[in-house]
Amino acid sequence: MELRQLRSLLAVEEAGSFSAAAEALDTVQSNISGHISRLERELNTLLIDRRTGTLTEEGEIVARRSRRLLEELEEIYTDLDGLKADITGRVRLGIIATTAGWLLPLLLDRLRTTHPRLEIEIAEGTAASLQRRLHSGNIDLALLTTPLTIDGLTFESLFTETYVLVVGDDHPLAARSSISLYEAVQYPLIVPPNHVAFREELEAMAATRGLTLHHTAEIDGLHVVAMLALAGYGSAILPSSAILHLTQVVPRVAIPISDLNPRRVGVGRYRNRIQSAASKAVVESLLLVVRGPSTILPDGITAAIRNPDRTHA
C-alpha cells in the first residue's frame, strides 16, 4: 500500500470523478485509475463505484482511515520542525458559543505572541456536535462541557462557571444575592427548544430535585435568551459566560443559583489520535491564559486545578 494510492482515493472522494481527481493532483487520469485499482487488489474489495464515481461503503472506511493516516504523517513533519524553530501547523479547534466570546481573544493574543507561525481554524458548535466532530476527526480539539457521551474522548477541566438566574432589574428577585433552583423555577422561564442540549441539561437538573420548568418562550440561542431576560420578557437560567458580552449593553442582573454544582468547561480530544506539536501548543496556551498569574477571569468563572480526567463514555 502506497501513500499515493491513498491520496488518489481521497482525491476521487472529494472531486467526484477520476478525471477531476487527476486535475486536482496535477496528473493524468490513467495514474489515478492505476493507483485505485492496485489498492483495490491489495485490499481485495471494490472501493469506488465506477458508474457513479462515489465511494462504496468499504471505500468510505478506507478513506476515513487514510485521511487520519495522512494527517498524522503531516504532523510528523510539523513536530520535527517544532524542534528546530517556531511551531508551525494548523489546529482545528471547536468551541461552544458561550465560551468563544471571552476566551478566544485571550487565546489568539497569546498565540500571536508565542507561536506566530501556528494557524488556527475555529468552529463553533454545541457540546454534543463537537464531541461527534472530535470522534470523526473533523476537528483536533474542542472546548466543551461534560458529560462526555461518545466513547474514546478525553476531557481536561479548564474552568468552572456558576449557573445564574438572569432577570430584568424590575423582577421580584432582582435584589437577591443568591437563590435556590426551587425559587428560580417559580417564575416563567425563557428556555432553549427541546432539541438543544442545554435545554436537556436544565430539565435534568430540575428533575433530580423533583421540579418542573414552566416556560414563557422557547428561543434558540443562549445569547438571545439572555438579552430577552434582561429586557424583562421573562427570566432565564444560564451559565455565567452566556451574559458576559452584554455587560455594556444593558444593566446586568445575574443571581447565582446556590444549590447547583458549577458547570465544567474543558479541553476535549480523541484519545487515540496522537497530538501534534501545534495541538499541544494550543492546549498549553489555553491553560496559561486561564490559569496564568496575571489572568483576571470574568465574574462567575473559576480556573480549575489541573487534573486531567482520563475517563470516557
N, C-alpha and C positions, 0 to 999 in steps of 0.2 A: 504494500500500500504506500503510495507516494502523496506528498503534500499537494502536488499539482492536481492530482485526481480529486482530492477533497475540495480544493479551490474551484475546480471546474463544476463539481456538483453544486456548490453554493452559488456559483455564478448563474447556473441554469435556474435554480430556485428563485433567485432574485430577479433575473431578467425575463424569465418566462419561456425561453426557447434556446436552442443550441446556437443559432446564428447570433442572437442578441448577446448571449454569454460570451461568444467568441469576440464580438466587438468590444464588450466591456473589459475583457482580459487582453485585448490587443493581440489576438492570434487568429488562426483560421478555424473554421467550423470543424474540419476533419480532426484537428487536435483535440477539441472538446469531446467529440464523439469517441475518439480513441481512448481518452482518459476515463470517460464514464464506462465504456464497455469493459476495459480492463478491471476497473473497480467492481463492476457487477460480477465478472467472472471470479474474482478473488473472494467476494462475499457470497457468491452463489445465489444471488437474488436480483430481481428487477428493481432498480431504483427510480427510474423515470419512465412514465407512460409516454411512449413515442408519439401517440396520436394527439395528445393534448399538451405535451411539454411540461406537465406537472409532476411533482414527486409522488411516488407511491407511499403507502404507509411505512414501508421499510426504508424508503428514501428519506422520509421526514425524520426517522430515528437517526439515521446515519448523518444527516445534515445537522441536526441539533448537536450531536456529539462532536462533529467535525468543527462546528463553529467554536465550541468551547476549547477544543484542542488547539486551533489556530490562534485563539486569543491568548491561551497560555504560552504558546511559542513566542508571540509578540511581546508578552510580558517578561520572558526570559531576557530578551534584548534590553527592555526597559530597566529591569533590575540591575543588569550588568552596567548599563550606562549610569545608573544611580550611584554606583560605587566610584565612578570616575569623576563625575561632575554633578551639577544640579539634577534633581529628579525630574524626569520627563514622563510623558504618557498621558493618557486620557482616563478619567474616572467618571463613571455614570452613577450619580447619586440621586436616589429617590428621597422625597421628603413630604411629610404631612403638611397641609396648608397652614395650620395654626402655628407651627414652629418656624416655617420659612421666613415670615416677616421680620422676626427679630434676630434669628440665628444666622441666616445666610450672609447678611452684611458683615458680621464679625468673622465668619469663616473665610469669605472671599478676600477681605482685607488682609487676613493673616497669610493666606496662600499667595497673594500678590507679593507680599514681602519676603516670605521664606522660600517659596517654590514658584518663582515667576514663570518657569517653563512648563509647569504642570497645567493641563487642560481639564476643566471640569464641566460636565454636562448635567444639568439639573432637570429632574422630572418630578412634578407634583402629583400626589395621589393619596388615596385613603390607605390606612394601615393594612387593610385586607388586600388591596390591589398591589401594594408594594411588596407584601410577602410573596404573592404569586410571581411577581416580576423578578424577585431575587431568586426564587427557585428555578425559574425558566432560564435565567442568565441574561435577561434583558437589562438589568442594572447590576452594578457591582456592590453597592452599599445602600442602606436606607436608614433614614431617621424615622422611626415609627414607635408605636405604643405596643404594650403587651395586652393580652396574651398572644403568644405565637400559636398559630393554628395549622401550620404546614411543617411537615417533618423535614429535618435536615437544616433548619435555620438556627443560628446562634444570636444572642442578644446581650449587649453590654449596656447597662444603665448609664445614661449621661446626666439626666436631671429629673427631678420630680416637680410636679406643679399641682397646686391645690385646685379643687373644684369650687366654683363660686356661683352665687345666685346673682345674676345681672338684672338690675331693675332701673326704672326711671327715678329721678330724685323726689318725685311725689308719691312713690309707692309706700304702702303701710310699713314695709320692713326696711325702708331706705336708711333709717338711722341706726340699725343694728350693727354691731361689730362682728357678730358671728351668729349662725343659726344652725339648726339640725336639718337633716333631709326631710323629716316629717313636717317641719314648719315650711320648708321651701315648696313642698308639693300641695300645700293648702290653697295656693293661688294658681289660676290657669297659666300654663307654660307655653312658650313658643318652642317647638321641638323640630328636629330634622324629620324627614319622611321615614317610613318603615324600612326602606331598602338601605338606608345609611347606617354604617357600622356604629356611629356614635349614638344613634337612637337605641340600638340594641344594648349598648353599654348603659345608657340611662335606665332602660326598662329593667335590666338585670340588677342594677344597684337598688332600684326601688323594690323589686320583687323579693330580694333577700331580706328586706325589712317589713314585708307584708304591705307595701304601699302601692298605690296606683297613680300614674301620671294622668292629669287632666290637661288637655292642651286646647289652646285657643286658635292656634295656627300651626301648620307644618311648612317649614321653609328649608329648602336645600341650600346649604352654605352657612357655616357657623359664623362667619363674619357678618353676614346679613342678619342672622338671628340676633347677634349681639347688638347691632345697630338698632333694630326694631325694639328690642327690650329696653335699651337705654332711652329710646324716644317715647316710651310709655305704652307700647302696644301689647304688653304682657311681660312676664318675667322669663328668664332662661337660665338653665343650669349649664355651665360651660367650664372648660379648663381655663386657667388664668391667661394663657397665651392667646386665647381667641379674642381678647379685647385690648391687647397691647397697642394695636395700631389706631385705636380710637381715642387715645389719651388727649390728643389735641383737637378732636372733632366735637365732642360733647362732654358734659360733666360725667365722670365715670363713677358709677355706684356698683361695686362688686363685693358681695358679702361672702366671706369664706364659709363653707359648709363643714362644720367641725367634725362630724361623725363619718365622713368619707375619707378613705385612705387616698393619699395623693396619687395622681396619675403618673406612671413611669414612661419616660421617653428615652430612647437609646439608639444605639447603632446596631442594625441587623445586617447579617450577611449569610451567604450559603456556606455551610460547614465544609463541604468537600471541594470547594474552589480555592485554590492557592491564591493568597493575597499578593498582588503586585507591590512593588516599592511605592508606586503612586497611590494605591489604595491605602497602604499603611500610613503614608504621609497625611492623607486626608483625615483618617481616624485620629491620629495623634494631634492634628491641628484642631479638630473638634473638641478633643479632651482638654486641650490647653485653653481654648477660648472660653470654655465653660468653667473650668476649674482653676484657671490661672489666678495668681495672687492679686492681679490688678483688675480682674473682671468684676463688674458690678452687674448682677443679674436683675432682671425686672421683678417687680412685686409678684409674690406668689410662686416664684420659681427658685428651686434649691438644687445646687450641684450634688450629684450622687457620688458617694465614695467609690473609688474604682474597685469593682469586684465583678469580673466578667461572669455572666450567667451562661453556663455551658449546657443547660438543659434545653430540650427542644420538644416540639409536639410529637 
